[in-house]
Amino acid sequence: MAKHYGILGLAGATALALALAGCSTPTTSNTAGTTGAPATTSAPATVTIYGTPTGDEGNQWEASWKSWAAANNITIQYTGDRDFTTNISTKIQGNALPDIAVFPQPGLMQAVIGTGKVQALDATTLAEVTKNFSADWQKYGTANGKQYAVPLDASAKGYIWYSPAAFKTWGVTVPTTWDDLMTLTATIQSKVGGPVWCAGFNSGDATGWPGTDQLAEYVLSASGGDVYDKWVAGDVKFTDQPIADAFTALGKILLDPRYVNAGFGDVASINSTPFGDVANALAGGQCALTNQATFLQASFATAKTAAGTTPKVAQDGDIWAFMMPPVAGKASVVGGGDFAVAFTDSPAVQKVMAYLASGDYANSLITVPGATFITANQGVDVTKQADPLLASAMKTLVDPATAFRFGAGDAMPSVVQQAWWKGTVDWINGTDQTTVLNQIQSAWADV
């Protein structure tokens, strides 16, 4: 569901904030204009960073700043923890804090900022964040009019995967609007004589989340960021027209047996199909289109084409993808990302934070050998990203005109998120839309 699966809804974040409220202690505030230059010393300054990535991904994080740290006489000690979202609470309560923590989603980060233990960005770092990140990204790290966080990597959802060769055979092209996508669907269906789309919503206890992502993508594109934000906050209801319209529009694909579920069965098979299995059907030619995040690319490494070969993911290859075309207005992206905040304000820590916000760091991050990092940092040189799909995603993310939002389900209270997962499953299984929307909305009463 996200690059680092450790989502804590707003209800969990609020509980954490309440648990920590009694142990908040004031910290030394930053002085405006601080340059962040480390003290003169022959020994390297040490800065500790704590985050979620472990194993290969943790090693790739360390590689992303290694050369810069050595050149600046700073030793960065990184600790990765898959139980970060639980253990950061213990660290705060015990005042055993790292210098910098990397949060996998903004709800938890905002709760921790509320404890008063996080440092506001110094002037140098703030200037880098303001220069390199859109207002959409900046707002996730803002509290009480101050900026506390540096966005790091990003992820992008809402990609429509397809076969370039099949498109050429059918004489069709990549659509530029949602209406064009619906026309494309009908055209392909008339040529193949069967279902066009394949979809998989099965994900164990979280079954349904791929559908909630698609609905969020439609709401953001059709109704814009203001409506989306009010929806996440509960001020726009699931039963209100913009959300009902999204269900209706997606239903014209997902509930239509003429269009789904290619390679797997009828409409109901969407709920029993593991979300990554759609890669096999697409590579093998059983389905023509599927909606999934950039991380679906990893699933093609074990898929096979009809000829028995591993599919090449490229614009002129076996498989490629385009961003879901806009329903209305400008381009929009639903995704995720990581944010760095500092608990201490030593010169070395300030210098590391400023570097993490810089275009130089963004370029280092995306060029780590073997890594698949992307970023929304507008100082990045997209041409340095060797993977064409990831480069395409970054071009959209760094475009100042692109509206970006975190996944709505991940930003809502967990009880609402889970009700939405279940409601999506029920909807696919045939429960009428009005009943489903009312059931999901009723979960807000339990927040």
C-alpha positions as a Markdown table, in Angstrom:
| # | Residue | x | y | z |
|---|---|---|---|---|
| 1 | Met | 0.0 | 0.0 | 0.0 |
| 2 | Ala | 3.0 | 2.2 | 0.5 |
| 3 | Lys | 6.7 | 1.7 | 0.1 |
| 4 | His | 7.0 | 1.2 | 3.8 |
| 5 | Tyr | 3.9 | -0.6 | 5.1 |
| 6 | Gly | 3.4 | 0.9 | 8.5 |
| 7 | Ile | 0.4 | 3.1 | 8.2 |
| 8 | Leu | -1.0 | 4.7 | 11.3 |
| 9 | Gly | -4.4 | 6.4 | 10.8 |
| 10 | Leu | -5.3 | 9.7 | 12.4 |
| 11 | Ala | -7.0 | 7.9 | 15.2 |
| 12 | Gly | -3.8 | 6.2 | 16.1 |
| 13 | Ala | -1.8 | 9.4 | 15.7 |
| 14 | Thr | -4.3 | 11.2 | 18.0 |
| 15 | Ala | -3.9 | 8.4 | 20.6 |
| 16 | Leu | -0.2 | 8.8 | 20.4 |
| 17 | Ala | -0.4 | 12.5 | 20.8 |
| 18 | Leu | -2.6 | 12.1 | 23.9 |
| 19 | Ala | -0.2 | 9.5 | 25.4 |
| 20 | Leu | 2.7 | 11.8 | 24.9 |
| 21 | Ala | 1.1 | 15.1 | 25.9 |
| 22 | Gly | 2.0 | 14.7 | 29.6 |
| 23 | Cys | 5.7 | 14.1 | 28.8 |
| 24 | Ser | 6.2 | 17.0 | 26.4 |
| 25 | Thr | 9.1 | 19.2 | 27.4 |
| 26 | Pro | 10.2 | 22.4 | 25.7 |
| 27 | Thr | 13.3 | 22.3 | 23.5 |
| 28 | Thr | 15.8 | 25.0 | 22.6 |
| 29 | Ser | 14.4 | 27.0 | 19.7 |
| 30 | Asn | 16.3 | 27.6 | 16.6 |
| 31 | Thr | 17.8 | 31.0 | 16.0 |
| 32 | Ala | 16.7 | 32.6 | 12.7 |
| 33 | Gly | 19.5 | 32.9 | 10.2 |
| 34 | Thr | 21.6 | 29.9 | 11.6 |
| 35 | Thr | 23.9 | 28.7 | 8.9 |
| 36 | Gly | 24.1 | 25.1 | 10.1 |
| 37 | Ala | 27.9 | 25.0 | 9.7 |
| 38 | Pro | 29.5 | 22.4 | 12.0 |
| 39 | Ala | 31.9 | 23.4 | 14.7 |
| 40 | Thr | 35.6 | 23.3 | 13.8 |
| 41 | Thr | 37.0 | 20.0 | 15.0 |
| 42 | Ser | 39.3 | 17.3 | 13.8 |
| 43 | Ala | 37.0 | 14.5 | 14.8 |
| 44 | Pro | 33.8 | 13.9 | 12.8 |
| 45 | Ala | 30.5 | 15.1 | 14.3 |
| 46 | Thr | 28.0 | 12.3 | 14.8 |
| 47 | Val | 24.4 | 12.6 | 13.8 |
| 48 | Thr | 21.9 | 9.7 | 14.4 |
| 49 | Ile | 19.0 | 9.0 | 12.0 |
| 50 | Tyr | 16.1 | 6.6 | 12.9 |
| 51 | Gly | 13.6 | 5.4 | 10.3 |
| 52 | Thr | 11.6 | 2.4 | 9.0 |
| 53 | Pro | 13.8 | 1.0 | 6.1 |
| 54 | Thr | 15.8 | -2.1 | 7.0 |
| 55 | Gly | 17.8 | -4.6 | 5.1 |
| 56 | Asp | 18.7 | -3.7 | 1.5 |
| 57 | Glu | 16.5 | -0.6 | 1.6 |
| 58 | Gly | 18.2 | 0.6 | 4.8 |
| 59 | Asn | 21.6 | 0.1 | 3.2 |
| 60 | Gln | 20.4 | 2.1 | 0.2 |
| 61 | Trp | 19.4 | 4.9 | 2.5 |
| 62 | Glu | 22.8 | 5.0 | 4.0 |
| 63 | Ala | 24.5 | 4.9 | 0.6 |
| 64 | Ser | 22.4 | 8.0 | -0.4 |
| 65 | Trp | 24.2 | 10.3 | 2.0 |
| 66 | Lys | 27.5 | 8.5 | 2.6 |
| 67 | Ser | 29.8 | 10.5 | 0.2 |
| 68 | Trp | 28.4 | 13.8 | 1.4 |
| 69 | Ala | 28.8 | 12.9 | 5.0 |
| 70 | Ala | 32.4 | 11.9 | 4.6 |
| 71 | Ala | 33.2 | 15.1 | 2.6 |
| 72 | Asn | 31.7 | 17.2 | 5.4 |
| 73 | Asn | 33.4 | 15.4 | 8.3 |
| 74 | Ile | 30.1 | 14.1 | 9.7 |
| 75 | Thr | 29.4 | 10.5 | 10.8 |
| 76 | Ile | 25.7 | 9.5 | 10.2 |
| 77 | Gln | 24.6 | 6.6 | 12.2 |
| 78 | Tyr | 21.4 | 5.1 | 10.8 |
| 79 | Thr | 19.1 | 2.7 | 12.6 |
| 80 | Gly | 16.2 | 1.0 | 10.7 |
| 81 | Asp | 13.2 | -0.4 | 12.6 |
| 82 | Arg | 10.1 | -2.0 | 11.0 |
| 83 | Asp | 8.3 | -1.2 | 14.3 |
| 84 | Phe | 9.2 | 2.4 | 14.1 |
| 85 | Thr | 5.6 | 3.7 | 14.5 |
| 86 | Thr | 5.4 | 1.9 | 17.8 |
| 87 | Asn | 8.9 | 2.4 | 19.1 |
| 88 | Ile | 9.1 | 6.1 | 18.4 |
| 89 | Ser | 6.5 | 6.6 | 21.1 |
| 90 | Thr | 8.7 | 4.8 | 23.6 |
| 91 | Lys | 11.7 | 6.8 | 22.6 |
| 92 | Ile | 9.8 | 10.1 | 23.1 |
| 93 | Gln | 8.4 | 9.1 | 26.4 |
| 94 | Gly | 11.9 | 8.0 | 27.6 |
| 95 | Asn | 13.6 | 11.0 | 26.1 |
| 96 | Ala | 15.9 | 8.7 | 24.2 |
| 97 | Leu | 15.6 | 10.5 | 20.9 |
| 98 | Pro | 17.6 | 10.3 | 17.7 |
| 99 | Asp | 18.9 | 13.5 | 16.2 |
| 100 | Ile | 16.7 | 13.0 | 13.2 |
| 101 | Ala | 13.7 | 10.7 | 12.6 |
| 102 | Val | 12.3 | 9.8 | 9.2 |
| 103 | Phe | 8.5 | 9.3 | 9.3 |
| 104 | Pro | 6.6 | 7.2 | 6.8 |
| 105 | Gln | 3.4 | 9.2 | 6.9 |
| 106 | Pro | 2.4 | 12.7 | 8.0 |
| 107 | Gly | -0.3 | 11.8 | 10.6 |
| 108 | Leu | 2.1 | 10.2 | 13.0 |
| 109 | Met | 4.7 | 13.0 | 12.4 |
| 110 | Gln | 2.2 | 15.7 | 13.2 |
| 111 | Ala | 1.3 | 14.0 | 16.5 |
| 112 | Val | 5.0 | 13.9 | 17.4 |
| 113 | Ile | 5.4 | 17.6 | 16.4 |
| 114 | Gly | 2.6 | 18.3 | 18.8 |
| 115 | Thr | 4.7 | 17.1 | 21.7 |
| 116 | Gly | 7.0 | 20.1 | 21.4 |
| 117 | Lys | 10.1 | 18.1 | 21.0 |
| 118 | Val | 10.6 | 18.6 | 17.3 |
| 119 | Gln | 12.8 | 21.5 | 16.1 |
| 120 | Ala | 11.4 | 24.0 | 13.6 |
| 121 | Leu | 13.6 | 24.1 | 10.5 |
| 122 | Asp | 16.5 | 26.6 | 10.6 |
| 123 | Ala | 16.7 | 29.4 | 8.0 |
| 124 | Thr | 19.0 | 27.5 | 5.7 |
| 125 | Thr | 16.9 | 24.3 | 5.6 |
| 126 | Leu | 13.7 | 26.2 | 5.4 |
| 127 | Ala | 15.0 | 28.0 | 2.3 |
| 128 | Glu | 15.8 | 24.7 | 0.6 |
| 129 | Val | 12.4 | 23.2 | 1.4 |
| 130 | Thr | 10.6 | 26.4 | 0.1 |
| 131 | Lys | 12.7 | 26.4 | -3.1 |
| 132 | Asn | 12.5 | 22.6 | -3.9 |
| 133 | Phe | 9.0 | 21.5 | -2.8 |
| 134 | Ser | 5.5 | 22.5 | -3.8 |
| 135 | Ala | 3.1 | 23.9 | -1.3 |
| 136 | Asp | 1.3 | 20.6 | -1.3 |
| 137 | Trp | 4.4 | 18.9 | 0.1 |
| 138 | Gln | 5.3 | 21.7 | 2.4 |
| 139 | Lys | 1.9 | 21.7 | 4.2 |
| 140 | Tyr | 2.4 | 18.1 | 5.4 |
| 141 | Gly | 5.3 | 19.3 | 7.6 |
| 142 | Thr | 3.8 | 22.6 | 8.8 |
| 143 | Ala | 2.2 | 23.2 | 12.2 |
| 144 | Asn | 1.2 | 26.5 | 13.8 |
| 145 | Gly | 2.7 | 28.4 | 11.0 |
| 146 | Lys | 6.1 | 26.8 | 11.2 |
| 147 | Gln | 7.9 | 24.3 | 9.0 |
| 148 | Tyr | 9.3 | 21.2 | 10.8 |
| 149 | Ala | 9.8 | 18.6 | 8.1 |
| 150 | Val | 11.9 | 17.9 | 5.1 |
| 151 | Pro | 10.2 | 15.7 | 2.4 |
| 152 | Leu | 12.6 | 12.9 | 1.2 |
| 153 | Asp | 11.4 | 10.2 | -1.2 |
| 154 | Ala | 8.0 | 9.8 | -2.7 |
| 155 | Ser | 5.7 | 7.2 | -4.3 |
| 156 | Ala | 3.1 | 7.6 | -7.0 |
| 157 | Lys | -0.1 | 5.6 | -7.4 |
| 158 | Gly | -2.7 | 5.7 | -10.2 |
| 159 | Tyr | -0.7 | 4.3 | -13.1 |
| 160 | Ile | -2.6 | 2.5 | -15.9 |
| 161 | Trp | -0.4 | -0.4 | -17.2 |
| 162 | Tyr | -0.7 | -1.7 | -20.8 |
| 163 | Ser | 1.1 | -3.4 | -23.7 |
| 164 | Pro | 2.5 | -0.9 | -26.2 |
| 165 | Ala | 2.6 | -3.7 | -28.9 |
| 166 | Ala | -1.1 | -4.5 | -28.3 |
| 167 | Phe | -2.0 | -0.9 | -28.5 |
| 168 | Lys | -0.3 | -0.7 | -31.9 |
| 169 | Thr | -2.1 | -3.8 | -33.1 |
| 170 | Trp | -5.5 | -2.4 | -32.0 |
| 171 | Gly | -4.7 | 1.0 | -33.5 |
| 172 | Val | -5.3 | 2.9 | -30.2 |
| 173 | Thr | -3.3 | 5.5 | -28.4 |
| 174 | Val | -2.7 | 6.6 | -24.8 |
| 175 | Pro | -5.8 | 8.6 | -23.6 |
| 176 | Thr | -5.4 | 12.2 | -22.3 |
| 177 | Thr | -8.7 | 12.5 | -20.4 |
| 178 | Trp | -10.9 | 10.2 | -18.4 |
| 179 | Asp | -13.6 | 10.3 | -21.1 |
| 180 | Asp | -10.9 | 9.2 | -23.6 |
| 181 | Leu | -10.0 | 6.3 | -21.2 |
| 182 | Met | -13.6 | 5.1 | -21.2 |
| 183 | Thr | -13.7 | 5.3 | -25.0 |
| 184 | Leu | -10.5 | 3.4 | -25.2 |
| 185 | Thr | -12.0 | 0.7 | -22.9 |
| 186 | Ala | -15.0 | 0.3 | -25.2 |
| 187 | Thr | -12.8 | 0.2 | -28.3 |
| 188 | Ile | -10.5 | -2.5 | -27.0 |
| 189 | Gln | -13.5 | -4.5 | -25.8 |
| 190 | Ser | -15.0 | -4.4 | -29.3 |
| 191 | Lys | -11.8 | -5.7 | -30.7 |
| 192 | Val | -11.0 | -8.5 | -28.2 |
| 193 | Gly | -14.6 | -9.6 | -27.7 |
| 194 | Gly | -14.2 | -9.9 | -23.9 |
| 195 | Pro | -13.2 | -8.2 | -20.7 |
| 196 | Val | -10.5 | -5.5 | -21.0 |
| 197 | Trp | -9.4 | -4.7 | -17.4 |
| 198 | Cys | -8.0 | -6.9 | -14.7 |
| 199 | Ala | -8.1 | -5.9 | -11.1 |
| 200 | Gly | -7.0 | -7.5 | -7.8 |
| 201 | Phe | -8.2 | -6.2 | -4.4 |
| 202 | Asn | -7.1 | -9.1 | -2.3 |
| 203 | Ser | -4.5 | -8.2 | 0.4 |
| 204 | Gly | -5.3 | -10.3 | 3.5 |
| 205 | Asp | -6.7 | -8.3 | 6.3 |
| 206 | Ala | -6.4 | -5.1 | 4.2 |
| 207 | Thr | -8.4 | -6.5 | 1.2 |
| 208 | Gly | -10.1 | -3.7 | -0.6 |
| 209 | Trp | -7.3 | -1.1 | -0.4 |
| 210 | Pro | -6.5 | -1.1 | -4.2 |
| 211 | Gly | -10.1 | 0.0 | -4.8 |
| 212 | Thr | -9.9 | 2.8 | -2.2 |
| 213 | Asp | -6.8 | 4.1 | -3.9 |
| 214 | Gln | -8.6 | 4.2 | -7.3 |
| 215 | Leu | -11.5 | 6.0 | -5.7 |
| 216 | Ala | -9.2 | 8.5 | -4.1 |
| 217 | Glu | -7.4 | 9.1 | -7.4 |
| 218 | Tyr | -10.8 | 9.9 | -9.1 |
| 219 | Val | -12.0 | 12.2 | -6.3 |
| 220 | Leu | -8.7 | 14.3 | -6.4 |
| 221 | Ser | -8.8 | 14.5 | -10.1 |
| 222 | Ala | -12.5 | 15.3 | -10.5 |
| 223 | Ser | -13.1 | 17.5 | -7.5 |
| 224 | Gly | -9.7 | 19.0 | -6.6 |
| 225 | Gly | -7.6 | 19.3 | -3.5 |
| 226 | Asp | -10.0 | 21.4 | -1.4 |
| 227 | Val | -12.8 | 18.8 | -1.6 |
| 228 | Tyr | -10.3 | 16.0 | -1.1 |
| 229 | Asp | -8.9 | 17.6 | 2.1 |
| 230 | Lys | -12.4 | 18.2 | 3.5 |
| 231 | Trp | -13.2 | 14.5 | 2.7 |
| 232 | Val | -10.1 | 13.3 | 4.6 |
| 233 | Ala | -11.1 | 15.5 | 7.5 |
| 234 | Gly | -14.7 | 14.2 | 7.5 |
| 235 | Asp | -16.2 | 17.5 | 6.5 |
| 236 | Val | -17.2 | 16.1 | 3.1 |
| 237 | Lys | -19.1 | 12.9 | 3.7 |
| 238 | Phe | -18.9 | 9.6 | 1.8 |
| 239 | Thr | -22.6 | 10.1 | 1.0 |
| 240 | Asp | -21.9 | 13.6 | -0.6 |
| 241 | Gln | -22.1 | 14.0 | -4.3 |
| 242 | Pro | -18.3 | 14.1 | -5.2 |
| 243 | Ile | -17.7 | 10.8 | -3.5 |
| 244 | Ala | -20.8 | 9.2 | -4.8 |
| 245 | Asp | -19.8 | 10.3 | -8.3 |
| 246 | Ala | -16.4 | 8.6 | -7.9 |
| 247 | Phe | -18.0 | 5.3 | -7.0 |
| 248 | Thr | -20.4 | 5.7 | -10.0 |
| 249 | Ala | -17.6 | 6.5 | -12.4 |
| 250 | Leu | -15.4 | 3.6 | -11.3 |
| 251 | Gly | -18.4 | 1.3 | -11.2 |
| 252 | Lys | -18.7 | 1.8 | -15.0 |
| 253 | Ile | -15.5 | -0.2 | -15.2 |
| 254 | Leu | -15.2 | -2.4 | -12.1 |
| 255 | Leu | -18.9 | -3.5 | -11.9 |
| 256 | Asp | -19.3 | -4.1 | -15.6 |
| 257 | Pro | -18.8 | -7.8 | -16.6 |
| 258 | Arg | -18.1 | -6.7 | -20.2 |
| 259 | Tyr | -14.9 | -5.0 | -18.9 |
| 260 | Val | -13.7 | -7.1 | -16.0 |
| 261 | Asn | -12.1 | -9.3 | -14.7 |
| 262 | Ala | -9.9 | -10.3 | -17.7 |
| 263 | Gly | -7.8 | -13.4 | -17.0 |
| 264 | Phe | -9.5 | -14.2 | -13.6 |
| 265 | Gly | -13.3 | -14.5 | -13.9 |
| 266 | Asp | -16.3 | -12.3 | -13.2 |
| 267 | Val | -16.7 | -9.1 | -11.3 |
| 268 | Ala | -16.6 | -10.8 | -7.9 |
| 269 | Ser | -13.2 | -12.4 | -8.7 |
| 270 | Ile | -11.7 | -8.9 | -8.1 |
| 271 | Asn | -11.9 | -9.5 | -4.4 |
| 272 | Ser | -10.2 | -12.9 | -4.5 |
| 273 | Thr | -7.4 | -11.9 | -6.8 |
| 274 | Pro | -4.2 | -10.9 | -5.1 |
| 275 | Phe | -3.3 | -7.3 | -6.1 |
| 276 | Gly | 0.1 | -8.3 | -7.5 |
| 277 | Asp | -1.2 | -11.1 | -9.7 |
| 278 | Val | -2.6 | -8.7 | -12.3 |
| 279 | Ala | 1.0 | -8.4 | -13.6 |
| 280 | Asn | 0.9 | -12.0 | -14.7 |
| 281 | Ala | -2.4 | -11.5 | -16.7 |
| 282 | Leu | -1.1 | -8.3 | -18.3 |
| 283 | Ala | 2.3 | -9.8 | -19.3 |
| 284 | Gly | 0.6 | -12.9 | -20.6 |
| 285 | Gly | -1.9 | -11.0 | -22.8 |
| 286 | Gln | -5.0 | -12.0 | -20.9 |
| 287 | Cys | -5.9 | -8.5 | -19.9 |
| 288 | Ala | -5.3 | -5.1 | -21.6 |
| 289 | Leu | -5.4 | -2.6 | -18.8 |
| 290 | Thr | -4.9 | -2.5 | -15.0 |
| 291 | Asn | -4.6 | 0.3 | -12.4 |
| 292 | Gln | -1.8 | 0.0 | -9.9 |
| 293 | Ala | 1.1 | 2.0 | -8.4 |
| 294 | Thr | 4.6 | 2.2 | -9.7 |
| 295 | Phe | 5.6 | -0.7 | -7.4 |
| 296 | Leu | 3.7 | -3.1 | -9.7 |
| 297 | Gln | 6.9 | -3.0 | -11.8 |
| 298 | Ala | 8.5 | -5.3 | -9.3 |
| 299 | Ser | 5.9 | -8.0 | -10.0 |
| 300 | Phe | 6.8 | -8.1 | -13.7 |
| 301 | Ala | 10.2 | -9.5 | -12.7 |
| 302 | Thr | 8.6 | -12.9 | -12.0 |
| 303 | Ala | 5.8 | -12.7 | -14.7 |
| 304 | Lys | 6.1 | -14.2 | -18.2 |
| 305 | Thr | 4.9 | -13.1 | -21.6 |
| 306 | Ala | 2.9 | -15.4 | -23.9 |
| 307 | Ala | 6.3 | -16.4 | -25.4 |
| 308 | Gly | 7.6 | -17.4 | -22.0 |
| 309 | Thr | 10.0 | -14.5 | -21.6 |
| 310 | Thr | 10.4 | -11.9 | -18.8 |
| 311 | Pro | 8.5 | -8.8 | -20.0 |
| 312 | Lys | 10.6 | -5.7 | -20.7 |
| 313 | Val | 9.1 | -2.6 | -18.9 |
| 314 | Ala | 9.7 | 0.3 | -21.3 |
| 315 | Gln | 7.8 | 2.6 | -23.6 |
| 316 | Asp | 8.9 | 0.4 | -26.5 |
| 317 | Gly | 8.9 | -2.8 | -24.5 |
| 318 | Asp | 6.3 | -5.4 | -23.5 |
| 319 | Ile | 4.8 | -3.4 | -20.7 |
| 320 | Trp | 4.5 | 0.3 | -20.0 |
| 321 | Ala | 2.2 | 2.6 | -18.0 |
| 322 | Phe | 0.7 | 6.1 | -18.1 |
| 323 | Met | -0.7 | 8.2 | -15.3 |
| 324 | Met | -4.5 | 8.0 | -14.9 |
| 325 | Pro | -5.7 | 10.8 | -17.2 |
| 326 | Pro | -7.3 | 13.7 | -15.5 |
| 327 | Val | -11.1 | 13.8 | -15.1 |
| 328 | Ala | -11.1 | 17.6 | -14.9 |
| 329 | Gly | -8.5 | 20.3 | -14.5 |
| 330 | Lys | -4.8 | 19.8 | -13.9 |
| 331 | Ala | -2.8 | 16.7 | -13.4 |
| 332 | Ser | -3.0 | 15.1 | -9.9 |
| 333 | Val | -1.2 | 12.4 | -8.1 |
| 334 | Val | -2.2 | 10.3 | -5.1 |
| 335 | Gly | 0.9 | 8.8 | -3.4 |
| 336 | Gly | 3.1 | 8.7 | -0.3 |
| 337 | Gly | 6.5 | 9.7 | 1.0 |
| 338 | Asp | 8.9 | 10.0 | 3.9 |
| 339 | Phe | 9.7 | 13.1 | 6.0 |
| 340 | Ala | 12.7 | 13.9 | 8.1 |
| 341 | Val | 12.4 | 15.9 | 11.3 |
| 342 | Ala | 15.0 | 16.9 | 13.9 |
| 343 | Phe | 14.9 | 16.5 | 17.6 |
| 344 | Thr | 18.2 | 18.3 | 18.2 |
| 345 | Asp | 19.6 | 21.5 | 16.7 |
| 346 | Ser | 23.3 | 21.1 | 16.8 |
| 347 | Pro | 25.2 | 22.7 | 13.8 |
| 348 | Ala | 25.9 | 19.2 | 12.4 |
| 349 | Val | 22.2 | 18.2 | 12.6 |
| 350 | Gln | 21.2 | 21.5 | 10.9 |
| 351 | Lys | 23.7 | 20.9 | 8.1 |
| 352 | Val | 22.4 | 17.3 | 7.5 |
| 353 | Met | 18.8 | 18.6 | 7.4 |
| 354 | Ala | 19.7 | 21.3 | 4.9 |
| 355 | Tyr | 21.4 | 18.7 | 2.7 |
| 356 | Leu | 18.5 | 16.3 | 2.9 |
| 357 | Ala | 16.3 | 19.2 | 1.6 |
| 358 | Ser | 18.7 | 20.0 | -1.3 |
| 359 | Gly | 18.6 | 19.2 | -5.0 |
| 360 | Asp | 22.1 | 17.6 | -4.5 |
| 361 | Tyr | 20.7 | 15.1 | -2.1 |
| 362 | Ala | 17.7 | 14.3 | -4.4 |
| 363 | Asn | 20.2 | 13.5 | -7.2 |
| 364 | Ser | 22.2 | 11.3 | -4.9 |
| 365 | Leu | 19.1 | 9.5 | -3.7 |
| 366 | Ile | 17.8 | 8.5 | -7.1 |
| 367 | Thr | 21.2 | 7.3 | -8.3 |
| 368 | Val | 21.9 | 4.8 | -5.6 |
| 369 | Pro | 22.8 | 1.6 | -7.4 |
| 370 | Gly | 19.9 | -0.9 | -7.4 |
| 371 | Ala | 17.5 | 1.4 | -5.6 |
| 372 | Thr | 14.1 | 2.5 | -6.9 |
| 373 | Phe | 13.8 | 5.8 | -5.1 |
| 374 | Ile | 11.9 | 8.7 | -6.6 |
| 375 | Thr | 11.4 | 12.2 | -5.2 |
| 376 | Ala | 9.2 | 15.3 | -5.6 |
| 377 | Asn | 12.2 | 17.6 | -5.0 |
| 378 | Gln | 12.1 | 20.1 | -7.8 |
| 379 | Gly | 15.9 | 20.4 | -7.7 |
| 380 | Val | 16.4 | 16.9 | -9.0 |
| 381 | Asp | 17.8 | 16.2 | -12.4 |
| 382 | Val | 15.3 | 13.7 | -13.7 |
| 383 | Thr | 17.7 | 12.6 | -16.5 |
| 384 | Lys | 19.8 | 11.0 | -13.8 |
| 385 | Gln | 17.1 | 8.4 | -13.1 |
| 386 | Ala | 18.0 | 5.4 | -15.3 |
| 387 | Asp | 14.6 | 3.7 | -14.9 |
| 388 | Pro | 12.3 | 5.2 | -17.5 |
| 389 | Leu | 9.1 | 4.5 | -15.5 |
| 390 | Leu | 10.5 | 6.1 | -12.4 |
| 391 | Ala | 11.7 | 9.0 | -14.4 |
| 392 | Ser | 8.2 | 9.4 | -15.8 |
| 393 | Ala | 6.7 | 9.4 | -12.3 |
| 394 | Met | 9.2 | 12.0 | -11.1 |
| 395 | Lys | 8.4 | 14.3 | -14.0 |
| 396 | Thr | 4.8 | 14.4 | -12.9 |
| 397 | Leu | 5.7 | 14.8 | -9.2 |
| 398 | Val | 8.2 | 17.7 | -9.7 |
| 399 | Asp | 5.8 | 19.6 | -12.0 |
| 400 | Pro | 4.6 | 22.6 | -10.0 |
| 401 | Ala | 1.2 | 22.3 | -11.6 |
| 402 | Thr | 0.6 | 18.8 | -10.3 |
| 403 | Ala | -1.7 | 18.5 | -7.3 |
| 404 | Phe | -0.3 | 15.9 | -4.8 |
| 405 | Arg | -2.1 | 14.3 | -1.9 |
| 406 | Phe | -1.4 | 11.3 | 0.3 |
| 407 | Gly | -3.8 | 8.4 | 0.0 |
| 408 | Ala | -7.1 | 9.4 | 1.5 |
| 409 | Gly | -7.6 | 6.1 | 3.4 |
| 410 | Asp | -4.1 | 6.3 | 4.9 |
| 411 | Ala | -4.9 | 9.8 | 6.1 |
| 412 | Met | -8.3 | 9.0 | 7.6 |
| 413 | Pro | -8.9 | 7.6 | 11.0 |
| 414 | Ser | -8.1 | 3.8 | 11.0 |
| 415 | Val | -11.7 | 2.8 | 11.9 |
| 416 | Val | -13.0 | 4.8 | 8.8 |
| 417 | Gln | -10.2 | 3.3 | 6.6 |
| 418 | Gln | -11.1 | -0.2 | 7.6 |
| 419 | Ala | -14.8 | 0.5 | 7.0 |
| 420 | Trp | -13.9 | 1.8 | 3.6 |
| 421 | Trp | -11.9 | -1.3 | 2.7 |
| 422 | Lys | -14.9 | -3.5 | 3.7 |
| 423 | Gly | -17.4 | -1.3 | 1.9 |
| 424 | Thr | -15.3 | -1.5 | -1.3 |
| 425 | Val | -15.4 | -5.3 | -1.0 |
| 426 | Asp | -19.1 | -5.3 | -0.4 |
| 427 | Trp | -19.6 | -2.9 | -3.4 |
| 428 | Ile | -17.7 | -5.3 | -5.7 |
| 429 | Asn | -19.8 | -8.2 | -4.3 |
| 430 | Gly | -23.0 | -6.5 | -5.3 |
| 431 | Thr | -24.2 | -4.4 | -2.4 |
| 432 | Asp | -25.9 | -1.3 | -3.7 |
| 433 | Gln | -23.9 | 1.9 | -3.7 |
| 434 | Thr | -26.2 | 3.9 | -1.4 |
| 435 | Thr | -26.0 | 1.2 | 1.3 |
| 436 | Val | -22.2 | 1.0 | 1.0 |
| 437 | Leu | -21.7 | 4.7 | 1.3 |
| 438 | Asn | -24.0 | 5.0 | 4.3 |
| 439 | Gln | -22.1 | 2.1 | 6.0 |
| 440 | Ile | -18.7 | 3.7 | 5.4 |
| 441 | Gln | -19.9 | 7.1 | 6.6 |
| 442 | Ser | -21.3 | 5.6 | 9.8 |
| 443 | Ala | -17.8 | 4.6 | 10.8 |
| 444 | Trp | -17.0 | 8.3 | 11.6 |
| 445 | Ala | -19.3 | 8.0 | 14.6 |
| 446 | Asp | -16.8 | 5.6 | 16.1 |
| 447 | Val | -13.8 | 7.8 | 15.7 |
